[in-house]
Amino acid sequence: MRVDGKNMNIKRKLVSPVFMWAIVLVGIFLIFQFVSARFVWEQNYFGWVLFFITFVYWTYFFFGALWVNRRAALSADKTKRIIKEGVYSKVRHPIYSADIVLGWGIFFFYPDVRFLIGAHLFMFVLLFWMKREEKALTEKFGDDYIEYKRNVPKLFPKIWE
């Protein structure tokens, strides 16, 4: 299925990571402007441990994605082929997965209500963006991407197979 040039350019702009990050940053700025600081629970060592685990997860998936695919941080329209090696054999969106996990790790480390709201905002924006990217990648690669979707989880690796 082909889309004419004008519509394709519009779709490319709609999946731009620059626009996505602008939404996240403006949202977080507004949260910190209008929501009072208040701990959901007291900081503790468990939060430190969870943050460490999430940071290791983030490091593995974020840099693993960049190692395999230098264009990973660019928009979906920059993708030349479906990457199925490395961390992309474990999850379809390793950078988004890493960012969501790290966002929640930051909240567990510093359990302020603003970080709780921010983690939710961040997660929902990334999930929305993944849906748009998957649609663009399906239009671009067709059945090959549909087959990849069947075999590889979207966000979190399968622990038991």
C-alpha positions in Angstrom: 0.0 0.0 0.0 1.5 3.3 -1.0 0.6 6.8 0.2 1.1 9.8 -1.9 4.1 12.1 -1.1 2.1 14.8 0.6 0.3 12.5 3.0 3.5 10.6 3.7 5.3 13.8 4.7 2.5 14.7 7.1 2.7 11.2 8.6 6.5 11.5 9.0 6.1 14.7 10.9 3.5 13.1 13.2 5.9 10.4 14.3 8.8 12.8 14.8 10.6 12.1 18.1 11.3 15.8 18.5 7.6 16.5 18.7 7.0 13.6 21.1 9.8 14.8 23.4 8.4 18.4 23.3 5.0 17.0 24.5 6.7 15.1 27.3 8.9 18.1 28.4 6.1 20.6 28.3 3.9 18.2 30.3 6.6 17.6 32.9 7.2 21.3 33.2 3.5 22.0 33.8 3.3 19.2 36.3 6.2 20.8 38.3 4.5 24.2 38.0 1.1 23.2 39.2 1.4 20.2 41.5 2.8 20.5 45.0 5.7 18.3 46.1 4.5 15.5 48.3 6.0 12.1 48.9 3.7 9.1 48.2 5.9 7.2 50.7 9.2 7.8 52.4 12.4 7.2 50.4 14.0 3.9 51.3 16.7 1.5 50.2 14.2 -0.6 48.2 13.7 2.5 46.0 17.5 2.7 45.5 17.6 -1.0 44.5 14.7 -0.6 42.1 16.3 2.5 40.6 19.6 0.6 40.1 17.8 -2.3 38.4 15.9 0.0 36.1 19.1 1.9 35.3 20.8 -1.3 34.3 17.7 -2.3 32.2 17.7 1.2 30.6 21.5 1.0 29.8 21.2 -2.4 28.2 18.2 -1.7 26.0 18.9 2.0 25.2 22.6 1.5 24.2 21.9 -2.0 22.8 19.4 -0.4 20.4 21.9 2.3 19.3 24.6 -0.3 18.9 22.5 -2.4 16.5 20.7 0.5 14.8 22.4 3.9 14.7 19.2 5.4 13.4 17.1 4.0 16.3 16.7 7.4 17.9 15.4 9.0 14.7 11.8 8.8 13.4 10.3 5.7 11.9 10.6 7.1 8.4 14.4 7.0 8.7 14.2 3.2 9.2 15.6 1.5 6.0 14.8 -2.1 7.1 13.3 -4.1 10.0 16.0 -4.6 12.5 15.7 -8.1 14.1 19.1 -8.5 15.7 20.4 -7.8 19.2 17.8 -6.2 21.5 15.4 -5.9 18.6 15.1 -9.7 18.8 13.8 -9.3 22.4 11.5 -6.2 22.0 10.2 -4.1 19.1 10.7 -0.8 20.9 13.8 -1.2 23.1 14.4 2.6 23.6 10.8 3.2 24.5 10.8 0.2 26.8 14.0 1.4 28.4 12.7 5.0 28.9 9.4 3.8 30.4 11.2 1.5 32.9 13.7 4.3 33.8 10.8 6.8 34.3 9.2 4.4 36.8 12.6 3.7 38.4 13.1 7.5 39.0 9.7 7.6 40.7 10.6 4.6 43.0 13.9 6.3 43.8 12.2 9.7 44.6 8.5 8.8 45.3 7.1 12.3 44.9 3.6 12.7 43.5 4.9 14.9 40.7 7.2 12.0 39.5 4.2 9.6 39.7 2.1 11.9 37.5 5.2 12.4 35.2 5.8 8.7 34.9 2.2 8.2 33.9 2.4 11.0 31.3 5.7 9.8 29.9 4.3 6.2 29.6 1.1 7.2 27.9 2.8 9.5 25.4 5.3 6.8 24.6 2.6 4.2 24.2 0.6 6.6 21.9 3.8 7.2 19.9 4.5 3.5 19.6 1.1 2.9 18.1 1.7 5.6 15.5 5.2 4.3 14.7 3.9 0.7 14.4 1.2 1.9 12.0 3.8 3.8 9.9 6.2 0.8 9.9 3.4 -1.6 8.9 2.5 0.7 6.0 6.2 0.9 5.1 7.2 -2.8 5.4 3.8 -4.6 5.1 3.7 -8.3 5.9 7.3 -8.4 7.0 6.6 -6.0 9.9 3.3 -7.8 10.7 5.3 -11.1 11.0 7.9 -9.3 13.2 5.1 -8.1 15.4 3.8 -11.6 15.8 7.2 -12.9 17.0 8.6 -10.1 19.1 6.9 -8.5 22.1 6.3 -4.8 21.9 7.8 -3.6 25.2 9.0 -6.2 27.6 11.1 -9.3 26.8 9.6 -12.7 27.3 11.2 -14.2 30.4 9.8 -17.7 29.9 9.1 -19.2 26.5 
